[in-house]
Amino acid sequence: MVIDDCAPYPSSHEYAMTSMYRTIRWAARCRELKREGRHCSVLFQGSLYEDLRRKNIEELIDIGFDDMQWVVSASGTKEICTG
């Protein structure tokens, strides 16, 4: 699992974007360093901002991972769906 920079809720668009791009950089490094036989998974991010979520999904799909997960955060609750 790629370690992500989890932005607090609520976050401004700018803060969430900075957090998202930091996670994308970490994800790219983790993918490059992945050892043979190891599983590499990542969480989609973007807070509650649709434009950031879409951008994050596009970037992470381009990097390529064995598994991707979606984290939904609303009203202080979180759900993780594997897909």
PyMOL Python script that loads the backbone (N, CA, C, O; Angstrom):
from pymol import cmd

cmd.read_pdbstr("""\
ATOM      1  N   MET A   1       0.840  -1.173   0.000  1.00  0.00           N
ATOM      2  CA  MET A   1       0.000   0.000   0.000  1.00  0.00           C
ATOM      3  C   MET A   1       0.884   1.235   0.000  1.00  0.00           C
ATOM      4  O   MET A   1       1.777   1.378   0.836  1.00  0.00           O
ATOM      5  N   VAL A   2       0.629   2.109  -0.932  1.00  0.00           N
ATOM      6  CA  VAL A   2       1.337   3.375  -0.992  1.00  0.00           C
ATOM      7  C   VAL A   2       0.867   4.245   0.172  1.00  0.00           C
ATOM      8  O   VAL A   2      -0.336   4.362   0.406  1.00  0.00           O
ATOM      9  N   ILE A   3       1.785   4.847   0.891  1.00  0.00           N
ATOM     10  CA  ILE A   3       1.421   5.757   1.962  1.00  0.00           C
ATOM     11  C   ILE A   3       0.898   7.041   1.332  1.00  0.00           C
ATOM     12  O   ILE A   3       1.506   7.583   0.409  1.00  0.00           O
ATOM     13  N   ASP A   4      -0.240   7.523   1.841  1.00  0.00           N
ATOM     14  CA  ASP A   4      -0.808   8.738   1.278  1.00  0.00           C
ATOM     15  C   ASP A   4      -0.753   9.871   2.286  1.00  0.00           C
ATOM     16  O   ASP A   4      -0.666   9.653   3.495  1.00  0.00           O
ATOM     17  N   ASP A   5      -0.807  11.082   1.758  1.00  0.00           N
ATOM     18  CA  ASP A   5      -0.876  12.280   2.575  1.00  0.00           C
ATOM     19  C   ASP A   5      -2.364  12.581   2.748  1.00  0.00           C
ATOM     20  O   ASP A   5      -2.993  13.165   1.865  1.00  0.00           O
ATOM     21  N   CYS A   6      -2.907  12.189   3.860  1.00  0.00           N
ATOM     22  CA  CYS A   6      -4.345  12.300   4.100  1.00  0.00           C
ATOM     23  C   CYS A   6      -4.687  13.711   4.584  1.00  0.00           C
ATOM     24  O   CYS A   6      -4.355  14.092   5.706  1.00  0.00           O
ATOM     25  N   ALA A   7      -5.349  14.470   3.727  1.00  0.00           N
ATOM     26  CA  ALA A   7      -5.753  15.833   4.075  1.00  0.00           C
ATOM     27  C   ALA A   7      -6.867  15.792   5.118  1.00  0.00           C
ATOM     28  O   ALA A   7      -7.746  14.935   5.039  1.00  0.00           O
ATOM     29  N   PRO A   8      -6.846  16.691   6.082  1.00  0.00           N
ATOM     30  CA  PRO A   8      -7.914  16.715   7.085  1.00  0.00           C
ATOM     31  C   PRO A   8      -9.245  17.133   6.463  1.00  0.00           C
ATOM     32  O   PRO A   8      -9.280  17.755   5.401  1.00  0.00           O
ATOM     33  N   TYR A   9     -10.322  16.786   7.133  1.00  0.00           N
ATOM     34  CA  TYR A   9     -11.649  17.202   6.678  1.00  0.00           C
ATOM     35  C   TYR A   9     -12.181  18.240   7.651  1.00  0.00           C
ATOM     36  O   TYR A   9     -12.188  18.000   8.858  1.00  0.00           O
ATOM     37  N   PRO A  10     -12.620  19.367   7.165  1.00  0.00           N
ATOM     38  CA  PRO A  10     -12.599  19.822   5.768  1.00  0.00           C
ATOM     39  C   PRO A  10     -11.250  20.433   5.422  1.00  0.00           C
ATOM     40  O   PRO A  10     -10.514  20.873   6.304  1.00  0.00           O
ATOM     41  N   SER A  11     -10.934  20.456   4.147  1.00  0.00           N
ATOM     42  CA  SER A  11      -9.708  21.085   3.636  1.00  0.00           C
ATOM     43  C   SER A  11     -10.079  22.010   2.497  1.00  0.00           C
ATOM     44  O   SER A  11     -11.059  21.783   1.787  1.00  0.00           O
ATOM     45  N   SER A  12      -9.289  23.050   2.331  1.00  0.00           N
ATOM     46  CA  SER A  12      -9.493  23.932   1.183  1.00  0.00           C
ATOM     47  C   SER A  12      -9.086  23.183  -0.084  1.00  0.00           C
ATOM     48  O   SER A  12      -8.361  22.190  -0.022  1.00  0.00           O
ATOM     49  N   HIS A  13      -9.548  23.658  -1.209  1.00  0.00           N
ATOM     50  CA  HIS A  13      -9.205  23.054  -2.494  1.00  0.00           C
ATOM     51  C   HIS A  13      -7.685  23.056  -2.670  1.00  0.00           C
ATOM     52  O   HIS A  13      -7.111  22.056  -3.101  1.00  0.00           O
ATOM     53  N   GLU A  14      -7.041  24.156  -2.344  1.00  0.00           N
ATOM     54  CA  GLU A  14      -5.583  24.272  -2.498  1.00  0.00           C
ATOM     55  C   GLU A  14      -4.855  23.257  -1.621  1.00  0.00           C
ATOM     56  O   GLU A  14      -3.912  22.607  -2.074  1.00  0.00           O
ATOM     57  N   TYR A  15      -5.288  23.119  -0.373  1.00  0.00           N
ATOM     58  CA  TYR A  15      -4.647  22.172   0.535  1.00  0.00           C
ATOM     59  C   TYR A  15      -4.829  20.746   0.027  1.00  0.00           C
ATOM     60  O   TYR A  15      -3.881  19.961   0.005  1.00  0.00           O
ATOM     61  N   ALA A  16      -6.062  20.415  -0.383  1.00  0.00           N
ATOM     62  CA  ALA A  16      -6.347  19.071  -0.889  1.00  0.00           C
ATOM     63  C   ALA A  16      -5.535  18.774  -2.154  1.00  0.00           C
ATOM     64  O   ALA A  16      -5.076  17.648  -2.346  1.00  0.00           O
ATOM     65  N   MET A  17      -5.358  19.777  -3.013  1.00  0.00           N
ATOM     66  CA  MET A  17      -4.593  19.590  -4.240  1.00  0.00           C
ATOM     67  C   MET A  17      -3.115  19.337  -3.918  1.00  0.00           C
ATOM     68  O   MET A  17      -2.497  18.454  -4.512  1.00  0.00           O
ATOM     69  N   THR A  18      -2.556  20.095  -2.998  1.00  0.00           N
ATOM     70  CA  THR A  18      -1.160  19.902  -2.593  1.00  0.00           C
ATOM     71  C   THR A  18      -0.974  18.496  -2.016  1.00  0.00           C
ATOM     72  O   THR A  18      -0.004  17.810  -2.340  1.00  0.00           O
ATOM     73  N   SER A  19      -1.886  18.081  -1.181  1.00  0.00           N
ATOM     74  CA  SER A  19      -1.843  16.744  -0.583  1.00  0.00           C
ATOM     75  C   SER A  19      -1.937  15.658  -1.657  1.00  0.00           C
ATOM     76  O   SER A  19      -1.208  14.667  -1.616  1.00  0.00           O
ATOM     77  N   MET A  20      -2.839  15.856  -2.614  1.00  0.00           N
ATOM     78  CA  MET A  20      -3.027  14.887  -3.691  1.00  0.00           C
ATOM     79  C   MET A  20      -1.759  14.734  -4.527  1.00  0.00           C
ATOM     80  O   MET A  20      -1.335  13.614  -4.810  1.00  0.00           O
ATOM     81  N   TYR A  21      -1.152  15.849  -4.922  1.00  0.00           N
ATOM     82  CA  TYR A  21       0.065  15.770  -5.742  1.00  0.00           C
ATOM     83  C   TYR A  21       1.239  15.167  -4.971  1.00  0.00           C
ATOM     84  O   TYR A  21       2.083  14.492  -5.560  1.00  0.00           O
ATOM     85  N   ARG A  22       1.300  15.402  -3.671  1.00  0.00           N
ATOM     86  CA  ARG A  22       2.349  14.781  -2.853  1.00  0.00           C
ATOM     87  C   ARG A  22       2.167  13.261  -2.889  1.00  0.00           C
ATOM     88  O   ARG A  22       3.138  12.524  -3.061  1.00  0.00           O
ATOM     89  N   THR A  23       0.943  12.800  -2.731  1.00  0.00           N
ATOM     90  CA  THR A  23       0.665  11.368  -2.772  1.00  0.00           C
ATOM     91  C   THR A  23       0.979  10.775  -4.141  1.00  0.00           C
ATOM     92  O   THR A  23       1.495   9.661  -4.226  1.00  0.00           O
ATOM     93  N   ILE A  24       0.674  11.509  -5.219  1.00  0.00           N
ATOM     94  CA  ILE A  24       0.985  11.028  -6.569  1.00  0.00           C
ATOM     95  C   ILE A  24       2.496  10.855  -6.733  1.00  0.00           C
ATOM     96  O   ILE A  24       2.948   9.869  -7.316  1.00  0.00           O
ATOM     97  N   ARG A  25       3.276  11.806  -6.222  1.00  0.00           N
ATOM     98  CA  ARG A  25       4.740  11.670  -6.299  1.00  0.00           C
ATOM     99  C   ARG A  25       5.211  10.450  -5.516  1.00  0.00           C
ATOM    100  O   ARG A  25       6.056   9.696  -5.998  1.00  0.00           O
ATOM    101  N   TRP A  26       4.673  10.248  -4.311  1.00  0.00           N
ATOM    102  CA  TRP A  26       5.031   9.080  -3.511  1.00  0.00           C
ATOM    103  C   TRP A  26       4.631   7.800  -4.230  1.00  0.00           C
ATOM    104  O   TRP A  26       5.383   6.826  -4.242  1.00  0.00           O
ATOM    105  N   ALA A  27       3.445   7.806  -4.829  1.00  0.00           N
ATOM    106  CA  ALA A  27       2.956   6.614  -5.530  1.00  0.00           C
ATOM    107  C   ALA A  27       3.869   6.250  -6.696  1.00  0.00           C
ATOM    108  O   ALA A  27       4.177   5.077  -6.908  1.00  0.00           O
ATOM    109  N   ALA A  28       4.296   7.250  -7.443  1.00  0.00           N
ATOM    110  CA  ALA A  28       5.187   6.994  -8.579  1.00  0.00           C
ATOM    111  C   ALA A  28       6.510   6.388  -8.096  1.00  0.00           C
ATOM    112  O   ALA A  28       7.032   5.460  -8.714  1.00  0.00           O
ATOM    113  N   ARG A  29       7.048   6.912  -6.996  1.00  0.00           N
ATOM    114  CA  ARG A  29       8.298   6.370  -6.457  1.00  0.00           C
ATOM    115  C   ARG A  29       8.113   4.939  -5.969  1.00  0.00           C
ATOM    116  O   ARG A  29       8.964   4.082  -6.210  1.00  0.00           O
ATOM    117  N   CYS A  30       7.003   4.679  -5.285  1.00  0.00           N
ATOM    118  CA  CYS A  30       6.731   3.319  -4.795  1.00  0.00           C
ATOM    119  C   CYS A  30       6.607   2.341  -5.956  1.00  0.00           C
ATOM    120  O   CYS A  30       7.117   1.223  -5.885  1.00  0.00           O
ATOM    121  N   ARG A  31       5.941   2.751  -7.008  1.00  0.00           N
ATOM    122  CA  ARG A  31       5.754   1.877  -8.175  1.00  0.00           C
ATOM    123  C   ARG A  31       7.096   1.568  -8.831  1.00  0.00           C
ATOM    124  O   ARG A  31       7.340   0.437  -9.253  1.00  0.00           O
ATOM    125  N   GLU A  32       7.961   2.567  -8.915  1.00  0.00           N
ATOM    126  CA  GLU A  32       9.281   2.363  -9.512  1.00  0.00           C
ATOM    127  C   GLU A  32      10.124   1.391  -8.683  1.00  0.00           C
ATOM    128  O   GLU A  32      10.918   0.628  -9.234  1.00  0.00           O
ATOM    129  N   LEU A  33       9.953   1.419  -7.380  1.00  0.00           N
ATOM    130  CA  LEU A  33      10.769   0.600  -6.486  1.00  0.00           C
ATOM    131  C   LEU A  33      10.129  -0.740  -6.153  1.00  0.00           C
ATOM    132  O   LEU A  33      10.688  -1.503  -5.365  1.00  0.00           O
ATOM    133  N   LYS A  34       8.973  -1.043  -6.731  1.00  0.00           N
ATOM    134  CA  LYS A  34       8.268  -2.283  -6.429  1.00  0.00           C
ATOM    135  C   LYS A  34       9.153  -3.487  -6.750  1.00  0.00           C
ATOM    136  O   LYS A  34       9.732  -3.588  -7.831  1.00  0.00           O
ATOM    137  N   ARG A  35       9.237  -4.378  -5.796  1.00  0.00           N
ATOM    138  CA  ARG A  35      10.024  -5.601  -5.977  1.00  0.00           C
ATOM    139  C   ARG A  35       9.177  -6.681  -6.618  1.00  0.00           C
ATOM    140  O   ARG A  35       7.966  -6.755  -6.407  1.00  0.00           O
ATOM    141  N   GLU A  36       9.834  -7.515  -7.404  1.00  0.00           N
ATOM    142  CA  GLU A  36       9.140  -8.620  -8.060  1.00  0.00           C
ATOM    143  C   GLU A  36       8.468  -9.505  -7.015  1.00  0.00           C
ATOM    144  O   GLU A  36       9.057  -9.829  -5.984  1.00  0.00           O
ATOM    145  N   GLY A  37       7.233  -9.888  -7.297  1.00  0.00           N
ATOM    146  CA  GLY A  37       6.491 -10.730  -6.388  1.00  0.00           C
ATOM    147  C   GLY A  37       5.760  -9.980  -5.287  1.00  0.00           C
ATOM    148  O   GLY A  37       5.034 -10.592  -4.504  1.00  0.00           O
ATOM    149  N   ARG A  38       5.937  -8.675  -5.214  1.00  0.00           N
ATOM    150  CA  ARG A  38       5.269  -7.857  -4.200  1.00  0.00           C
ATOM    151  C   ARG A  38       4.034  -7.205  -4.796  1.00  0.00           C
ATOM    152  O   ARG A  38       4.034  -6.823  -5.966  1.00  0.00           O
ATOM    153  N   HIS A  39       2.992  -7.076  -4.004  1.00  0.00           N
ATOM    154  CA  HIS A  39       1.741  -6.445  -4.406  1.00  0.00           C
ATOM    155  C   HIS A  39       1.823  -4.951  -4.098  1.00  0.00           C
ATOM    156  O   HIS A  39       2.326  -4.565  -3.043  1.00  0.00           O
ATOM    157  N   CYS A  40       1.340  -4.119  -4.998  1.00  0.00           N
ATOM    158  CA  CYS A  40       1.384  -2.674  -4.784  1.00  0.00           C
ATOM    159  C   CYS A  40      -0.022  -2.098  -4.971  1.00  0.00           C
ATOM    160  O   CYS A  40      -0.608  -2.214  -6.048  1.00  0.00           O
ATOM    161  N   SER A  41      -0.552  -1.486  -3.930  1.00  0.00           N
ATOM    162  CA  SER A  41      -1.905  -0.945  -3.927  1.00  0.00           C
ATOM    163  C   SER A  41      -1.867   0.547  -3.605  1.00  0.00           C
ATOM    164  O   SER A  41      -0.925   1.033  -2.978  1.00  0.00           O
ATOM    165  N   VAL A  42      -2.903   1.269  -4.042  1.00  0.00           N
ATOM    166  CA  VAL A  42      -2.935   2.714  -3.836  1.00  0.00           C
ATOM    167  C   VAL A  42      -4.366   3.162  -3.552  1.00  0.00           C
ATOM    168  O   VAL A  42      -5.322   2.511  -3.973  1.00  0.00           O
ATOM    169  N   LEU A  43      -4.506   4.277  -2.836  1.00  0.00           N
ATOM    170  CA  LEU A  43      -5.812   4.879  -2.555  1.00  0.00           C
ATOM    171  C   LEU A  43      -6.022   6.089  -3.458  1.00  0.00           C
ATOM    172  O   LEU A  43      -5.115   6.899  -3.647  1.00  0.00           O
ATOM    173  N   PHE A  44      -7.218   6.202  -4.008  1.00  0.00           N
ATOM    174  CA  PHE A  44      -7.568   7.420  -4.747  1.00  0.00           C
ATOM    175  C   PHE A  44      -7.833   8.532  -3.741  1.00  0.00           C
ATOM    176  O   PHE A  44      -8.346   8.283  -2.651  1.00  0.00           O
ATOM    177  N   GLN A  45      -7.481   9.756  -4.111  1.00  0.00           N
ATOM    178  CA  GLN A  45      -7.674  10.900  -3.228  1.00  0.00           C
ATOM    179  C   GLN A  45      -8.336  12.052  -3.968  1.00  0.00           C
ATOM    180  O   GLN A  45      -8.697  11.933  -5.139  1.00  0.00           O
ATOM    181  N   GLY A  46      -8.489  13.159  -3.273  1.00  0.00           N
ATOM    182  CA  GLY A  46      -9.055  14.361  -3.861  1.00  0.00           C
ATOM    183  C   GLY A  46     -10.053  15.056  -2.960  1.00  0.00           C
ATOM    184  O   GLY A  46     -10.689  16.034  -3.352  1.00  0.00           O
ATOM    185  N   SER A  47     -10.187  14.536  -1.735  1.00  0.00           N
ATOM    186  CA  SER A  47     -11.115  15.117  -0.775  1.00  0.00           C
ATOM    187  C   SER A  47     -12.524  15.130  -1.361  1.00  0.00           C
ATOM    188  O   SER A  47     -12.929  14.165  -2.010  1.00  0.00           O
ATOM    189  N   LEU A  48     -13.255  16.178  -1.149  1.00  0.00           N
ATOM    190  CA  LEU A  48     -14.625  16.267  -1.662  1.00  0.00           C
ATOM    191  C   LEU A  48     -14.702  16.999  -2.996  1.00  0.00           C
ATOM    192  O   LEU A  48     -15.792  17.336  -3.460  1.00  0.00           O
ATOM    193  N   TYR A  49     -13.560  17.244  -3.607  1.00  0.00           N
ATOM    194  CA  TYR A  49     -13.514  18.032  -4.845  1.00  0.00           C
ATOM    195  C   TYR A  49     -13.467  17.101  -6.054  1.00  0.00           C
ATOM    196  O   TYR A  49     -12.494  16.373  -6.252  1.00  0.00           O
ATOM    197  N   GLU A  50     -14.521  17.133  -6.852  1.00  0.00           N
ATOM    198  CA  GLU A  50     -14.635  16.222  -7.990  1.00  0.00           C
ATOM    199  C   GLU A  50     -13.486  16.383  -8.975  1.00  0.00           C
ATOM    200  O   GLU A  50     -12.975  15.388  -9.491  1.00  0.00           O
ATOM    201  N   ASP A  51     -13.067  17.623  -9.248  1.00  0.00           N
ATOM    202  CA  ASP A  51     -11.973  17.829 -10.205  1.00  0.00           C
ATOM    203  C   ASP A  51     -10.685  17.184  -9.716  1.00  0.00           C
ATOM    204  O   ASP A  51      -9.926  16.638 -10.518  1.00  0.00           O
ATOM    205  N   LEU A  52     -10.425  17.240  -8.411  1.00  0.00           N
ATOM    206  CA  LEU A  52      -9.215  16.616  -7.861  1.00  0.00           C
ATOM    207  C   LEU A  52      -9.327  15.096  -7.867  1.00  0.00           C
ATOM    208  O   LEU A  52      -8.349  14.404  -8.151  1.00  0.00           O
ATOM    209  N   ARG A  53     -10.502  14.575  -7.558  1.00  0.00           N
ATOM    210  CA  ARG A  53     -10.679  13.120  -7.592  1.00  0.00           C
ATOM    211  C   ARG A  53     -10.461  12.578  -9.001  1.00  0.00           C
ATOM    212  O   ARG A  53      -9.801  11.556  -9.184  1.00  0.00           O
ATOM    213  N   ARG A  54     -11.018  13.267  -9.993  1.00  0.00           N
ATOM    214  CA  ARG A  54     -10.837  12.829 -11.388  1.00  0.00           C
ATOM    215  C   ARG A  54      -9.364  12.879 -11.795  1.00  0.00           C
ATOM    216  O   ARG A  54      -8.853  11.944 -12.412  1.00  0.00           O
ATOM    217  N   LYS A  55      -8.694  13.964 -11.450  1.00  0.00           N
ATOM    218  CA  LYS A  55      -7.271  14.109 -11.780  1.00  0.00           C
ATOM    219  C   LYS A  55      -6.450  13.026 -11.097  1.00  0.00           C
ATOM    220  O   LYS A  55      -5.557  12.439 -11.707  1.00  0.00           O
ATOM    221  N   ASN A  56      -6.754  12.761  -9.826  1.00  0.00           N
ATOM    222  CA  ASN A  56      -6.029  11.748  -9.078  1.00  0.00           C
ATOM    223  C   ASN A  56      -6.203  10.372  -9.699  1.00  0.00           C
ATOM    224  O   ASN A  56      -5.232   9.628  -9.830  1.00  0.00           O
ATOM    225  N   ILE A  57      -7.412  10.025 -10.078  1.00  0.00           N
ATOM    226  CA  ILE A  57      -7.671   8.735 -10.716  1.00  0.00           C
ATOM    227  C   ILE A  57      -6.888   8.611 -12.017  1.00  0.00           C
ATOM    228  O   ILE A  57      -6.255   7.585 -12.265  1.00  0.00           O
ATOM    229  N   GLU A  58      -6.928   9.646 -12.847  1.00  0.00           N
ATOM    230  CA  GLU A  58      -6.200   9.630 -14.130  1.00  0.00           C
ATOM    231  C   GLU A  58      -4.705   9.417 -13.911  1.00  0.00           C
ATOM    232  O   GLU A  58      -4.087   8.582 -14.573  1.00  0.00           O
ATOM    233  N   GLU A  59      -4.131  10.171 -12.987  1.00  0.00           N
ATOM    234  CA  GLU A  59      -2.688  10.086 -12.718  1.00  0.00           C
ATOM    235  C   GLU A  59      -2.293   8.700 -12.201  1.00  0.00           C
ATOM    236  O   GLU A  59      -1.298   8.130 -12.649  1.00  0.00           O
ATOM    237  N   LEU A  60      -3.069   8.162 -11.262  1.00  0.00           N
ATOM    238  CA  LEU A  60      -2.718   6.872 -10.667  1.00  0.00           C
ATOM    239  C   LEU A  60      -2.934   5.715 -11.637  1.00  0.00           C
ATOM    240  O   LEU A  60      -2.177   4.744 -11.618  1.00  0.00           O
ATOM    241  N   ILE A  61      -3.948   5.808 -12.475  1.00  0.00           N
ATOM    242  CA  ILE A  61      -4.139   4.770 -13.494  1.00  0.00           C
ATOM    243  C   ILE A  61      -2.961   4.767 -14.449  1.00  0.00           C
ATOM    244  O   ILE A  61      -2.484   3.703 -14.845  1.00  0.00           O
ATOM    245  N   ASP A  62      -2.486   5.953 -14.823  1.00  0.00           N
ATOM    246  CA  ASP A  62      -1.325   6.048 -15.723  1.00  0.00           C
ATOM    247  C   ASP A  62      -0.074   5.430 -15.107  1.00  0.00           C
ATOM    248  O   ASP A  62       0.727   4.822 -15.817  1.00  0.00           O
ATOM    249  N   ILE A  63       0.101   5.579 -13.792  1.00  0.00           N
ATOM    250  CA  ILE A  63       1.261   4.988 -13.120  1.00  0.00           C
ATOM    251  C   ILE A  63       1.138   3.467 -13.132  1.00  0.00           C
ATOM    252  O   ILE A  63       2.119   2.769 -13.394  1.00  0.00           O
ATOM    253  N   GLY A  64      -0.048   2.950 -12.853  1.00  0.00           N
ATOM    254  CA  GLY A  64      -0.305   1.505 -12.891  1.00  0.00           C
ATOM    255  C   GLY A  64      -0.034   0.828 -11.564  1.00  0.00           C
ATOM    256  O   GLY A  64       1.076   0.889 -11.036  1.00  0.00           O
ATOM    257  N   PHE A  65      -1.057   0.182 -11.032  1.00  0.00           N
ATOM    258  CA  PHE A  65      -0.934  -0.530  -9.761  1.00  0.00           C
ATOM    259  C   PHE A  65      -1.660  -1.857  -9.849  1.00  0.00           C
ATOM    260  O   PHE A  65      -2.499  -2.059 -10.727  1.00  0.00           O
ATOM    261  N   ASP A  66      -1.333  -2.766  -8.931  1.00  0.00           N
ATOM    262  CA  ASP A  66      -1.983  -4.069  -8.864  1.00  0.00           C
ATOM    263  C   ASP A  66      -3.417  -3.943  -8.358  1.00  0.00           C
ATOM    264  O   ASP A  66      -4.286  -4.725  -8.743  1.00  0.00           O
ATOM    265  N   ASP A  67      -3.660  -2.967  -7.503  1.00  0.00           N
ATOM    266  CA  ASP A  67      -4.967  -2.784  -6.885  1.00  0.00           C
ATOM    267  C   ASP A  67      -5.148  -1.310  -6.584  1.00  0.00           C
ATOM    268  O   ASP A  67      -4.201  -0.631  -6.187  1.00  0.00           O
ATOM    269  N   MET A  68      -6.356  -0.816  -6.769  1.00  0.00           N
ATOM    270  CA  MET A  68      -6.665   0.573  -6.450  1.00  0.00           C
ATOM    271  C   MET A  68      -7.900   0.600  -5.573  1.00  0.00           C
ATOM    272  O   MET A  68      -8.820  -0.196  -5.764  1.00  0.00           O
ATOM    273  N   GLN A  69      -7.927   1.515  -4.606  1.00  0.00           N
ATOM    274  CA  GLN A  69      -9.035   1.598  -3.669  1.00  0.00           C
ATOM    275  C   GLN A  69      -9.564   3.012  -3.624  1.00  0.00           C
ATOM    276  O   GLN A  69      -8.826   3.982  -3.800  1.00  0.00           O
ATOM    277  N   TRP A  70     -10.845   3.108  -3.388  1.00  0.00           N
ATOM    278  CA  TRP A  70     -11.519   4.392  -3.319  1.00  0.00           C
ATOM    279  C   TRP A  70     -11.882   4.666  -1.876  1.00  0.00           C
ATOM    280  O   TRP A  70     -12.473   3.806  -1.222  1.00  0.00           O
ATOM    281  N   VAL A  71     -11.554   5.818  -1.367  1.00  0.00           N
ATOM    282  CA  VAL A  71     -11.921   6.197  -0.009  1.00  0.00           C
ATOM    283  C   VAL A  71     -12.977   7.282  -0.105  1.00  0.00           C
ATOM    284  O   VAL A  71     -12.753   8.327  -0.716  1.00  0.00           O
ATOM    285  N   VAL A  72     -14.113   7.035   0.494  1.00  0.00           N
ATOM    286  CA  VAL A  72     -15.202   8.005   0.498  1.00  0.00           C
ATOM    287  C   VAL A  72     -15.281   8.592   1.894  1.00  0.00           C
ATOM    288  O   VAL A  72     -15.438   7.861   2.872  1.00  0.00           O
ATOM    289  N   SER A  73     -15.173   9.905   1.988  1.00  0.00           N
ATOM    290  CA  SER A  73     -15.250  10.551   3.284  1.00  0.00           C
ATOM    291  C   SER A  73     -16.393  11.559   3.259  1.00  0.00           C
ATOM    292  O   SER A  73     -16.347  12.555   2.537  1.00  0.00           O
ATOM    293  N   ALA A  74     -17.391  11.289   4.037  1.00  0.00           N
ATOM    294  CA  ALA A  74     -18.529  12.198   4.136  1.00  0.00           C
ATOM    295  C   ALA A  74     -19.054  12.146   5.567  1.00  0.00           C
ATOM    296  O   ALA A  74     -19.195  11.069   6.147  1.00  0.00           O
ATOM    297  N   SER A  75     -19.336  13.289   6.116  1.00  0.00           N
ATOM    298  CA  SER A  75     -19.873  13.377   7.476  1.00  0.00           C
ATOM    299  C   SER A  75     -18.975  12.691   8.505  1.00  0.00           C
ATOM    300  O   SER A  75     -19.451  12.159   9.508  1.00  0.00           O
ATOM    301  N   GLY A  76     -17.672  12.714   8.238  1.00  0.00           N
ATOM    302  CA  GLY A  76     -16.728  12.146   9.190  1.00  0.00           C
ATOM    303  C   GLY A  76     -16.580  10.637   9.127  1.00  0.00           C
ATOM    304  O   GLY A  76     -15.850  10.068   9.939  1.00  0.00           O
ATOM    305  N   THR A  77     -17.250   9.961   8.184  1.00  0.00           N
ATOM    306  CA  THR A  77     -17.120   8.511   8.070  1.00  0.00           C
ATOM    307  C   THR A  77     -16.274   8.161   6.851  1.00  0.00           C
ATOM    308  O   THR A  77     -16.176   8.941   5.903  1.00  0.00           O
ATOM    309  N   LYS A  78     -15.681   7.009   6.889  1.00  0.00           N
ATOM    310  CA  LYS A  78     -14.854   6.555   5.758  1.00  0.00           C
ATOM    311  C   LYS A  78     -15.240   5.138   5.396  1.00  0.00           C
ATOM    312  O   LYS A  78     -15.485   4.302   6.265  1.00  0.00           O
ATOM    313  N   GLU A  79     -15.289   4.884   4.119  1.00  0.00           N
ATOM    314  CA  GLU A  79     -15.502   3.530   3.609  1.00  0.00           C
ATOM    315  C   GLU A  79     -14.425   3.258   2.584  1.00  0.00           C
ATOM    316  O   GLU A  79     -14.042   4.153   1.829  1.00  0.00           O
ATOM    317  N   ILE A  80     -13.937   2.044   2.549  1.00  0.00           N
ATOM    318  CA  ILE A  80     -12.927   1.671   1.563  1.00  0.00           C
ATOM    319  C   ILE A  80     -13.507   0.578   0.678  1.00  0.00           C
ATOM    320  O   ILE A  80     -13.977  -0.451   1.165  1.00  0.00           O
ATOM    321  N   CYS A  81     -13.468   0.812  -0.613  1.00  0.00           N
ATOM    322  CA  CYS A  81     -13.968  -0.151  -1.585  1.00  0.00           C
ATOM    323  C   CYS A  81     -12.813  -0.565  -2.470  1.00  0.00           C
ATOM    324  O   CYS A  81     -12.120   0.287  -3.027  1.00  0.00           O
ATOM    325  N   THR A  82     -12.597  -1.849  -2.607  1.00  0.00           N
ATOM    326  CA  THR A  82     -11.547  -2.341  -3.484  1.00  0.00           C
ATOM    327  C   THR A  82     -12.108  -2.502  -4.878  1.00  0.00           C
ATOM    328  O   THR A  82     -13.213  -3.010  -5.065  1.00  0.00           O
ATOM    329  N   GLY A  83     -11.323  -2.056  -5.868  1.00  0.00           N
ATOM    330  CA  GLY A  83     -11.803  -2.169  -7.237  1.00  0.00           C
ATOM    331  C   GLY A  83     -10.691  -2.189  -8.231  1.00  0.00           C
ATOM    332  O   GLY A  83     -10.938  -2.281  -9.433  1.00  0.00           O
TER     333      GLY A  83
END
""", "prot")
cmd.dss("prot")
cmd.show_as("cartoon", "prot")
cmd.util.cbc("prot")
cmd.orient("prot")
